[in-house]
């Protein structure tokens, strides 16, 4: 089992969610986040005063998948999270981490029996 964490632009969430659903991925977690990287923030104007916004809004999607489903999920995330035809700085990152164990709190089931999230 693997934990896939995708940090993407908020504007791409609907497209990514629909693409994941078409793969049969029905369960995932979405978090709001702010980040600072190569974009180095943006300049904004509020009531005529210009100021710099260093932390830019992002969305984090977390998905637990079986090893055999990993490559299709990664390909789908990479393709659908792009902005423009070649992508841009700030499109995000995809991280993959191994899952050692999973425990369903309500039933006490462990491992691949822990949740529907993992039964893919």
N, CA, C and O atoms as a GROMACS GRO file, in nm:
protein
  480
    1UNK      N    1   0.084  -0.118   0.000
    1UNK     CA    2   0.000   0.000   0.000
    1UNK      C    3   0.088   0.124   0.000
    1UNK      O    4   0.196   0.125   0.059
    2UNK      N    5   0.040   0.227  -0.067
    2UNK     CA    6   0.114   0.352  -0.079
    2UNK      C    7   0.022   0.469  -0.046
    2UNK      O    8  -0.097   0.466  -0.075
    3UNK      N    9   0.080   0.572   0.014
    3UNK     CA   10   0.009   0.698   0.035
    3UNK      C   11   0.057   0.795  -0.071
    3UNK      O   12   0.175   0.829  -0.077
    4UNK      N   13  -0.035   0.839  -0.155
    4UNK     CA   14  -0.004   0.937  -0.260
    4UNK      C   15  -0.055   1.072  -0.210
    4UNK      O   16  -0.173   1.088  -0.181
    5UNK      N   17   0.036   1.168  -0.202
    5UNK     CA   18   0.002   1.303  -0.161
    5UNK      C   19   0.030   1.395  -0.280
    5UNK      O   20   0.144   1.406  -0.325
    6UNK      N   21  -0.074   1.459  -0.331
    6UNK     CA   22  -0.059   1.550  -0.444
    6UNK      C   23  -0.089   1.692  -0.397
    6UNK      O   24  -0.196   1.718  -0.342
    7UNK      N   25   0.005   1.781  -0.418
    7UNK     CA   26  -0.012   1.923  -0.386
    7UNK      C   27  -0.036   1.993  -0.519
    7UNK      O   28   0.053   1.998  -0.604
    8UNK      N   29  -0.158   2.046  -0.537
    8UNK     CA   30  -0.196   2.099  -0.668
    8UNK      C   31  -0.258   2.238  -0.654
    8UNK      O   32  -0.285   2.286  -0.544
    9UNK      N   33  -0.278   2.302  -0.770
    9UNK     CA   34  -0.348   2.431  -0.775
    9UNK      C   35  -0.495   2.409  -0.740
    9UNK      O   36  -0.554   2.310  -0.786
   10UNK      N   37  -0.556   2.496  -0.662
   10UNK     CA   38  -0.697   2.480  -0.627
   10UNK      C   39  -0.791   2.477  -0.748
   10UNK      O   40  -0.896   2.412  -0.744
   11UNK      N   41  -0.753   2.545  -0.855
   11UNK     CA   42  -0.837   2.549  -0.974
   11UNK      C   43  -0.843   2.414  -1.046
   11UNK      O   44  -0.932   2.394  -1.129
   12UNK      N   45  -0.753   2.323  -1.015
   12UNK     CA   46  -0.749   2.192  -1.081
   12UNK      C   47  -0.820   2.083  -1.001
   12UNK      O   48  -0.826   1.968  -1.046
   13UNK      N   49  -0.873   2.116  -0.884
   13UNK     CA   50  -0.932   2.014  -0.796
   13UNK      C   51  -1.047   1.939  -0.861
   13UNK      O   52  -1.051   1.816  -0.853
   14UNK      N   53  -1.139   2.008  -0.924
   14UNK     CA   54  -1.256   1.942  -0.984
   14UNK      C   55  -1.214   1.846  -1.094
   14UNK      O   56  -1.264   1.734  -1.102
   15UNK      N   57  -1.122   1.889  -1.180
   15UNK     CA   58  -1.075   1.804  -1.290
   15UNK      C   59  -1.004   1.681  -1.236
   15UNK      O   60  -1.026   1.570  -1.284
   16UNK      N   61  -0.918   1.701  -1.136
   16UNK     CA   62  -0.844   1.589  -1.077
   16UNK      C   63  -0.941   1.493  -1.009
   16UNK      O   64  -0.928   1.371  -1.024
   17UNK      N   65  -1.036   1.546  -0.934
   17UNK     CA   66  -1.134   1.460  -0.866
   17UNK      C   67  -1.213   1.376  -0.965
   17UNK      O   68  -1.231   1.256  -0.943
   18UNK      N   69  -1.259   1.435  -1.073
   18UNK     CA   70  -1.334   1.361  -1.174
   18UNK      C   71  -1.247   1.254  -1.240
   18UNK      O   72  -1.295   1.144  -1.268
   19UNK      N   73  -1.120   1.284  -1.266
   19UNK     CA   74  -1.030   1.186  -1.326
   19UNK      C   75  -1.005   1.069  -1.231
   19UNK      O   76  -1.001   0.954  -1.273
   20UNK      N   77  -0.988   1.099  -1.103
   20UNK     CA   78  -0.969   0.992  -1.005
   20UNK      C   79  -1.093   0.904  -0.994
   20UNK      O   80  -1.083   0.782  -0.984
   21UNK      N   81  -1.211   0.967  -0.997
   21UNK     CA   82  -1.335   0.890  -0.992
   21UNK      C   83  -1.349   0.800  -1.114
   21UNK      O   84  -1.403   0.690  -1.104
   22UNK      N   85  -1.302   0.844  -1.229
   22UNK     CA   86  -1.309   0.761  -1.349
   22UNK      C   87  -1.217   0.640  -1.338
   22UNK      O   88  -1.240   0.539  -1.406
   23UNK      N   89  -1.113   0.648  -1.253
   23UNK     CA   90  -1.026   0.533  -1.227
   23UNK      C   91  -1.085   0.439  -1.122
   23UNK      O   92  -1.032   0.331  -1.098
   24UNK      N   93  -1.195   0.481  -1.060
   24UNK     CA   94  -1.255   0.401  -0.954
   24UNK      C   95  -1.211   0.442  -0.816
   24UNK      O   96  -1.246   0.377  -0.718
   25UNK      N   97  -1.136   0.550  -0.806
   25UNK     CA   98  -1.094   0.602  -0.674
   25UNK      C   99  -1.208   0.687  -0.620
   25UNK      O  100  -1.234   0.796  -0.670
   26UNK      N  101  -1.275   0.637  -0.518
   26UNK     CA  102  -1.391   0.706  -0.462
   26UNK      C  103  -1.361   0.773  -0.328
   26UNK      O  104  -1.435   0.861  -0.285
   27UNK      N  105  -1.253   0.731  -0.262
   27UNK     CA  106  -1.224   0.782  -0.128
   27UNK      C  107  -1.087   0.848  -0.126
   27UNK      O  108  -0.986   0.784  -0.157
   28UNK      N  109  -1.084   0.974  -0.089
   28UNK     CA  110  -0.958   1.045  -0.070
   28UNK      C  111  -0.984   1.165   0.019
   28UNK      O  112  -1.098   1.205   0.040
   29UNK      N  113  -0.878   1.222   0.069
   29UNK     CA  114  -0.887   1.337   0.158
   29UNK      C  115  -0.836   1.460   0.085
   29UNK      O  116  -0.736   1.454   0.014
   30UNK      N  117  -0.906   1.572   0.104
   30UNK     CA  118  -0.865   1.699   0.043
   30UNK      C  119  -0.844   1.800   0.156
   30UNK      O  120  -0.928   1.816   0.243
   31UNK      N  121  -0.729   1.867   0.151
   31UNK     CA  122  -0.693   1.966   0.254
   31UNK      C  123  -0.657   2.098   0.187
   31UNK      O  124  -0.598   2.099   0.079
   32UNK      N  125  -0.690   2.208   0.251
   32UNK     CA  126  -0.642   2.339   0.206
   32UNK      C  127  -0.505   2.362   0.266
   32UNK      O  128  -0.480   2.325   0.381
   33UNK      N  129  -0.417   2.424   0.190
   33UNK     CA  130  -0.281   2.451   0.238
   33UNK      C  131  -0.231   2.580   0.176
   33UNK      O  132  -0.288   2.632   0.080
   34UNK      N  133  -0.124   2.632   0.232
   34UNK     CA  134  -0.053   2.745   0.176
   34UNK      C  135   0.093   2.706   0.165
   34UNK      O  136   0.145   2.633   0.250
   35UNK      N  137   0.159   2.754   0.062
   35UNK     CA  138   0.297   2.715   0.044
   35UNK      C  139   0.382   2.826  -0.014
   35UNK      O  140   0.332   2.925  -0.067
   36UNK      N  141   0.512   2.805  -0.002
   36UNK     CA  142   0.610   2.899  -0.053
   36UNK      C  143   0.719   2.819  -0.121
   36UNK      O  144   0.780   2.732  -0.060
   37UNK      N  145   0.743   2.847  -0.248
   37UNK     CA  146   0.847   2.774  -0.322
   37UNK      C  147   0.904   2.865  -0.430
   37UNK      O  148   0.929   2.983  -0.405
   38UNK      N  149   0.926   2.811  -0.549
   38UNK     CA  150   0.990   2.887  -0.657
   38UNK      C  151   0.908   3.005  -0.705
   38UNK      O  152   0.964   3.098  -0.763
   39UNK      N  153   0.777   3.004  -0.682
   39UNK     CA  154   0.695   3.117  -0.727
   39UNK      C  155   0.728   3.244  -0.650
   39UNK      O  156   0.710   3.354  -0.703
   40UNK      N  157   0.775   3.230  -0.531
   40UNK     CA  158   0.813   3.343  -0.445
   40UNK      C  159   0.700   3.440  -0.418
   40UNK      O  160   0.723   3.559  -0.397
   41UNK      N  161   0.578   3.391  -0.419
   41UNK     CA  162   0.464   3.475  -0.386
   41UNK      C  163   0.416   3.558  -0.504
   41UNK      O  164   0.464   3.545  -0.617
   42UNK      N  165   0.320   3.643  -0.475
   42UNK     CA  166   0.260   3.730  -0.576
   42UNK      C  167   0.241   3.868  -0.518
   42UNK      O  168   0.236   3.886  -0.396
   43UNK      N  169   0.230   3.966  -0.606
   43UNK     CA  170   0.198   4.101  -0.563
   43UNK      C  171   0.049   4.122  -0.585
   43UNK      O  172  -0.004   4.091  -0.691
   44UNK      N  173  -0.019   4.176  -0.484
   44UNK     CA  174  -0.162   4.201  -0.492
   44UNK      C  175  -0.189   4.345  -0.452
   44UNK      O  176  -0.105   4.411  -0.390
   45UNK      N  177  -0.308   4.394  -0.487
   45UNK     CA  178  -0.349   4.529  -0.450
   45UNK      C  179  -0.480   4.521  -0.374
   45UNK      O  180  -0.575   4.456  -0.418
   46UNK      N  181  -0.485   4.588  -0.259
   46UNK     CA  182  -0.606   4.594  -0.178
   46UNK      C  183  -0.632   4.739  -0.142
   46UNK      O  184  -0.552   4.802  -0.074
   47UNK      N  185  -0.745   4.792  -0.189
   47UNK     CA  186  -0.784   4.931  -0.165
   47UNK      C  187  -0.673   5.029  -0.204
   47UNK      O  188  -0.644   5.126  -0.135
   48UNK      N  189  -0.613   4.999  -0.320
   48UNK     CA  190  -0.513   5.089  -0.374
   48UNK      C  191  -0.373   5.072  -0.318
   48UNK      O  192  -0.280   5.139  -0.362
   49UNK      N  193  -0.357   4.982  -0.220
   49UNK     CA  194  -0.226   4.960  -0.160
   49UNK      C  195  -0.170   4.827  -0.211
   49UNK      O  196  -0.236   4.723  -0.201
   50UNK      N  197  -0.050   4.833  -0.265
   50UNK     CA  198   0.013   4.712  -0.317
   50UNK      C  199   0.087   4.641  -0.204
   50UNK      O  200   0.155   4.704  -0.123
   51UNK      N  201   0.072   4.508  -0.198
   51UNK     CA  202   0.143   4.430  -0.097
   51UNK      C  203   0.181   4.294  -0.157
   51UNK      O  204   0.126   4.251  -0.258
   52UNK      N  205   0.274   4.227  -0.092
   52UNK     CA  206   0.323   4.099  -0.140
   52UNK      C  207   0.260   3.986  -0.059
   52UNK      O  208   0.257   3.989   0.064
   53UNK      N  209   0.210   3.885  -0.131
   53UNK     CA  210   0.155   3.766  -0.069
   53UNK      C  211   0.260   3.656  -0.087
   53UNK      O  212   0.282   3.609  -0.198
   54UNK      N  213   0.326   3.617   0.022
   54UNK     CA  214   0.433   3.517   0.014
   54UNK      C  215   0.381   3.374   0.009
   54UNK      O  216   0.437   3.291  -0.063
   55UNK      N  217   0.276   3.346   0.083
   55UNK     CA  218   0.221   3.211   0.087
   55UNK      C  219   0.105   3.201  -0.011
   55UNK      O  220   0.008   3.276  -0.002
   56UNK      N  221   0.115   3.107  -0.105
   56UNK     CA  222   0.012   3.090  -0.206
   56UNK      C  223  -0.074   2.969  -0.172
   56UNK      O  224  -0.026   2.868  -0.120
   57UNK      N  225  -0.202   2.981  -0.202
   57UNK     CA  226  -0.298   2.875  -0.171
   57UNK      C  227  -0.275   2.754  -0.260
   57UNK      O  228  -0.254   2.767  -0.380
   58UNK      N  229  -0.281   2.636  -0.200
   58UNK     CA  230  -0.271   2.508  -0.269
   58UNK      C  231  -0.377   2.415  -0.210
   58UNK      O  232  -0.438   2.446  -0.109
   59UNK      N  233  -0.396   2.302  -0.276
   59UNK     CA  234  -0.484   2.197  -0.226
   59UNK      C  235  -0.401   2.070  -0.218
   59UNK      O  236  -0.324   2.039  -0.308
   60UNK      N  237  -0.418   1.995  -0.109
   60UNK     CA  238  -0.349   1.868  -0.093
   60UNK      C  239  -0.452   1.756  -0.103
   60UNK      O  240  -0.555   1.759  -0.036
   61UNK      N  241  -0.424   1.658  -0.187
   61UNK     CA  242  -0.509   1.539  -0.200
   61UNK      C  243  -0.428   1.421  -0.150
   61UNK      O  244  -0.315   1.399  -0.194
   62UNK      N  245  -0.486   1.344  -0.057
   62UNK     CA  246  -0.421   1.224  -0.006
   62UNK      C  247  -0.503   1.102  -0.046
   62UNK      O  248  -0.624   1.098  -0.024
   63UNK      N  249  -0.436   1.002  -0.104
   63UNK     CA  250  -0.502   0.881  -0.152
   63UNK      C  251  -0.419   0.761  -0.108
   63UNK      O  252  -0.297   0.761  -0.125
   64UNK      N  253  -0.484   0.660  -0.052
   64UNK     CA  254  -0.416   0.534  -0.019
   64UNK      C  255  -0.453   0.434  -0.127
   64UNK      O  256  -0.571   0.410  -0.152
   65UNK      N  257  -0.352   0.375  -0.192
   65UNK     CA  258  -0.376   0.281  -0.301
   65UNK      C  259  -0.289   0.157  -0.286
   65UNK      O  260  -0.183   0.161  -0.223
   66UNK      N  261  -0.336   0.046  -0.345
   66UNK     CA  262  -0.252  -0.074  -0.356
   66UNK      C  263  -0.139  -0.047  -0.453
   66UNK      O  264  -0.150   0.041  -0.538
   67UNK      N  265  -0.034  -0.121  -0.440
   67UNK     CA  266   0.084  -0.102  -0.525
   67UNK      C  267   0.050  -0.111  -0.674
   67UNK      O  268   0.103  -0.034  -0.754
   68UNK      N  269  -0.038  -0.205  -0.712
   68UNK     CA  270  -0.069  -0.222  -0.854
   68UNK      C  271  -0.150  -0.105  -0.912
   68UNK      O  272  -0.152  -0.086  -1.033
   69UNK      N  273  -0.216  -0.027  -0.828
   69UNK     CA  274  -0.292   0.088  -0.875
   69UNK      C  275  -0.210   0.216  -0.874
   69UNK      O  276  -0.258   0.322  -0.916
   70UNK      N  277  -0.086   0.208  -0.826
   70UNK     CA  278  -0.005   0.328  -0.808
   70UNK      C  279   0.024   0.401  -0.939
   70UNK      O  280   0.000   0.521  -0.948
   71UNK      N  281   0.075   0.332  -1.039
   71UNK     CA  282   0.114   0.399  -1.164
   71UNK      C  283  -0.004   0.465  -1.236
   71UNK      O  284   0.010   0.579  -1.281
   72UNK      N  285  -0.122   0.399  -1.248
   72UNK     CA  286  -0.235   0.469  -1.310
   72UNK      C  287  -0.277   0.595  -1.232
   72UNK      O  288  -0.314   0.696  -1.293
   73UNK      N  289  -0.272   0.589  -1.101
   73UNK     CA  290  -0.309   0.706  -1.020
   73UNK      C  291  -0.207   0.818  -1.041
   73UNK      O  292  -0.246   0.933  -1.059
   74UNK      N  293  -0.079   0.784  -1.039
   74UNK     CA  294   0.024   0.887  -1.060
   74UNK      C  295   0.014   0.951  -1.198
   74UNK      O  296   0.025   1.072  -1.211
   75UNK      N  297  -0.007   0.869  -1.300
   75UNK     CA  298  -0.022   0.922  -1.436
   75UNK      C  299  -0.141   1.014  -1.448
   75UNK      O  300  -0.133   1.120  -1.512
   76UNK      N  301  -0.252   0.975  -1.388
   76UNK     CA  302  -0.373   1.057  -1.392
   76UNK      C  303  -0.352   1.189  -1.320
   76UNK      O  304  -0.390   1.295  -1.370
   77UNK      N  305  -0.290   1.185  -1.202
   77UNK     CA  306  -0.263   1.308  -1.127
   77UNK      C  307  -0.171   1.400  -1.206
   77UNK      O  308  -0.197   1.520  -1.217
   78UNK      N  309  -0.065   1.344  -1.259
   78UNK     CA  310   0.032   1.427  -1.332
   78UNK      C  311  -0.031   1.492  -1.455
   78UNK      O  312  -0.005   1.609  -1.483
   79UNK      N  313  -0.113   1.417  -1.527
   79UNK     CA  314  -0.174   1.470  -1.650
   79UNK      C  315  -0.281   1.574  -1.619
   79UNK      O  316  -0.288   1.677  -1.687
   80UNK      N  317  -0.365   1.549  -1.520
   80UNK     CA  318  -0.479   1.638  -1.497
   80UNK      C  319  -0.446   1.759  -1.411
   80UNK      O  320  -0.521   1.857  -1.411
   81UNK      N  321  -0.336   1.757  -1.338
   81UNK     CA  322  -0.300   1.871  -1.252
   81UNK      C  323  -0.219   1.977  -1.326
   81UNK      O  324  -0.193   2.084  -1.272
   82UNK      N  325  -0.178   1.948  -1.449
   82UNK     CA  326  -0.103   2.047  -1.528
   82UNK      C  327  -0.188   2.169  -1.559
   82UNK      O  328  -0.308   2.158  -1.586
   83UNK      N  329  -0.126   2.286  -1.554
   83UNK     CA  330  -0.191   2.406  -1.604
   83UNK      C  331  -0.126   2.439  -1.736
   83UNK      O  332  -0.003   2.449  -1.744
   84UNK      N  333  -0.204   2.456  -1.839
   84UNK     CA  334  -0.149   2.479  -1.972
   84UNK      C  335  -0.106   2.347  -2.035
   84UNK      O  336  -0.125   2.240  -1.977
   85UNK      N  337  -0.049   2.355  -2.153
   85UNK     CA  338  -0.012   2.233  -2.225
   85UNK      C  339   0.119   2.172  -2.175
   85UNK      O  340   0.140   2.052  -2.189
   86UNK      N  341   0.207   2.254  -2.116
   86UNK     CA  342   0.336   2.204  -2.069
   86UNK      C  343   0.354   2.219  -1.919
   86UNK      O  344   0.457   2.180  -1.865
   87UNK      N  345   0.256   2.275  -1.851
   87UNK     CA  346   0.270   2.298  -1.708
   87UNK      C  347   0.341   2.428  -1.678
   87UNK      O  348   0.403   2.488  -1.766
   88UNK      N  349   0.331   2.470  -1.554
   88UNK     CA  350   0.389   2.597  -1.510
   88UNK      C  351   0.454   2.577  -1.374
   88UNK      O  352   0.426   2.480  -1.304
   89UNK      N  353   0.541   2.670  -1.338
   89UNK     CA  354   0.593   2.671  -1.201
   89UNK      C  355   0.473   2.689  -1.108
   89UNK      O  356   0.387   2.774  -1.133
   90UNK      N  357   0.467   2.611  -1.004
   90UNK     CA  358   0.356   2.621  -0.910
   90UNK      C  359   0.246   2.520  -0.934
   90UNK      O  360   0.146   2.520  -0.861
   91UNK      N  361   0.262   2.432  -1.034
   91UNK     CA  362   0.160   2.329  -1.058
   91UNK      C  363   0.155   2.229  -0.943
   91UNK      O  364   0.052   2.165  -0.922
   92UNK      N  365   0.264   2.213  -0.870
   92UNK     CA  366   0.262   2.129  -0.752
   92UNK      C  367   0.359   2.014  -0.755
   92UNK      O  368   0.450   2.009  -0.837
   93UNK      N  369   0.338   1.921  -0.662
   93UNK     CA  370   0.423   1.805  -0.646
   93UNK      C  371   0.336   1.685  -0.615
   93UNK      O  372   0.224   1.698  -0.565
   94UNK      N  373   0.389   1.565  -0.646
   94UNK     CA  374   0.326   1.439  -0.608
   94UNK      C  375   0.428   1.363  -0.526
   94UNK      O  376   0.541   1.341  -0.571
   95UNK      N  377   0.390   1.322  -0.407
   95UNK     CA  378   0.477   1.247  -0.318
   95UNK      C  379   0.418   1.109  -0.295
   95UNK      O  380   0.296   1.094  -0.283
   96UNK      N  381   0.503   1.007  -0.288
   96UNK     CA  382   0.458   0.870  -0.263
   96UNK      C  383   0.533   0.817  -0.142
   96UNK      O  384   0.656   0.818  -0.137
   97UNK      N  385   0.455   0.769  -0.044
   97UNK     CA  386   0.513   0.715   0.079
   97UNK      C  387   0.456   0.576   0.105
   97UNK      O  388   0.338   0.552   0.080
   98UNK      N  389   0.540   0.484   0.154
   98UNK     CA  390   0.487   0.351   0.186
   98UNK      C  391   0.399   0.355   0.311
   98UNK      O  392   0.426   0.429   0.406
   99UNK      N  393   0.295   0.273   0.310
   99UNK     CA  394   0.207   0.258   0.426
   99UNK      C  395   0.249   0.130   0.498
   99UNK      O  396   0.247   0.023   0.438
  100UNK      N  397   0.285   0.140   0.623
  100UNK     CA  398   0.326   0.024   0.701
  100UNK      C  399   0.205  -0.053   0.750
  100UNK      O  400   0.205  -0.176   0.747
  101UNK      N  401   0.102   0.017   0.795
  101UNK     CA  402  -0.019  -0.047   0.845
  101UNK      C  403  -0.133   0.054   0.839
  101UNK      O  404  -0.111   0.175   0.835
  102UNK      N  405  -0.254   0.001   0.840
  102UNK     CA  406  -0.374   0.084   0.847
  102UNK      C  407  -0.470   0.018   0.943
  102UNK      O  408  -0.484  -0.105   0.943
  103UNK      N  409  -0.536   0.096   1.025
  103UNK     CA  410  -0.629   0.043   1.125
  103UNK      C  411  -0.760   0.120   1.114
  103UNK      O  412  -0.760   0.243   1.126
  104UNK      N  413  -0.870   0.050   1.092
  104UNK     CA  414  -1.002   0.112   1.092
  104UNK      C  415  -1.047   0.125   1.237
  104UNK      O  416  -1.062   0.025   1.307
  105UNK      N  417  -1.070   0.247   1.281
  105UNK     CA  418  -1.100   0.273   1.421
  105UNK      C  419  -1.228   0.203   1.465
  105UNK      O  420  -1.230   0.140   1.571
  106UNK      N  421  -1.334   0.211   1.387
  106UNK     CA  422  -1.463   0.156   1.428
  106UNK      C  423  -1.461   0.004   1.445
  106UNK      O  424  -1.516  -0.048   1.542
  107UNK      N  425  -1.398  -0.068   1.350
  107UNK     CA  426  -1.403  -0.214   1.352
  107UNK      C  427  -1.276  -0.278   1.407
  107UNK      O  428  -1.279  -0.394   1.449
  108UNK      N  429  -1.167  -0.205   1.408
  108UNK     CA  430  -1.040  -0.263   1.450
  108UNK      C  431  -0.970  -0.341   1.339
  108UNK      O  432  -0.863  -0.397   1.362
  109UNK      N  433  -1.030  -0.345   1.218
  109UNK     CA  434  -0.966  -0.415   1.106
  109UNK      C  435  -0.832  -0.350   1.075
  109UNK      O  436  -0.814  -0.229   1.089
  110UNK      N  437  -0.737  -0.436   1.034
  110UNK     CA  438  -0.602  -0.387   1.004
  110UNK      C  439  -0.561  -0.422   0.863
  110UNK      O  440  -0.619  -0.510   0.800
  111UNK      N  441  -0.461  -0.352   0.814
  111UNK     CA  442  -0.404  -0.380   0.683
  111UNK      C  443  -0.501  -0.350   0.572
  111UNK      O  444  -0.573  -0.249   0.577
  112UNK      N  445  -0.505  -0.436   0.470
  112UNK     CA  446  -0.590  -0.412   0.354
  112UNK      C  447  -0.738  -0.429   0.385
  112UNK      O  448  -0.822  -0.391   0.304
  113UNK      N  449  -0.773  -0.484   0.501
  113UNK     CA  450  -0.912  -0.495   0.542
  113UNK      C  451  -0.961  -0.371   0.617
  113UNK      O  452  -1.077  -0.366   0.659
  114UNK      N  453  -0.875  -0.273   0.634
  114UNK     CA  454  -0.906  -0.158   0.718
  114UNK      C  455  -1.011  -0.065   0.660
  114UNK      O  456  -1.087  -0.003   0.735
  115UNK      N  457  -1.018  -0.055   0.530
  115UNK     CA  458  -1.108   0.045   0.473
  115UNK      C  459  -1.129   0.020   0.325
  115UNK      O  460  -1.046  -0.044   0.259
  116UNK      N  461  -1.241   0.071   0.273
  116UNK     CA  462  -1.265   0.066   0.130
  116UNK      C  463  -1.162   0.147   0.053
  116UNK      O  464  -1.136   0.121  -0.064
  117UNK      N  465  -1.103   0.245   0.119
  117UNK     CA  466  -1.003   0.329   0.053
  117UNK      C  467  -0.890   0.242   0.000
  117UNK      O  468  -0.836   0.269  -0.108
  118UNK      N  469  -0.856   0.140   0.074
  118UNK     CA  470  -0.739   0.060   0.043
  118UNK      C  471  -0.773  -0.058  -0.049
  118UNK      O  472  -0.682  -0.118  -0.106
  119UNK      N  473  -0.899  -0.092  -0.066
  119UNK     CA  474  -0.939  -0.209  -0.143
  119UNK      C  475  -0.943  -0.182  -0.292
  119UNK      O  476  -1.035  -0.229  -0.358
  120UNK      N  477  -0.852  -0.112  -0.346
  120UNK     CA  478  -0.848  -0.081  -0.489
  120UNK      C  479  -0.746  -0.167  -0.554
  120UNK      O  480  -0.725  -0.158  -0.675
   0.00000   0.00000   0.00000
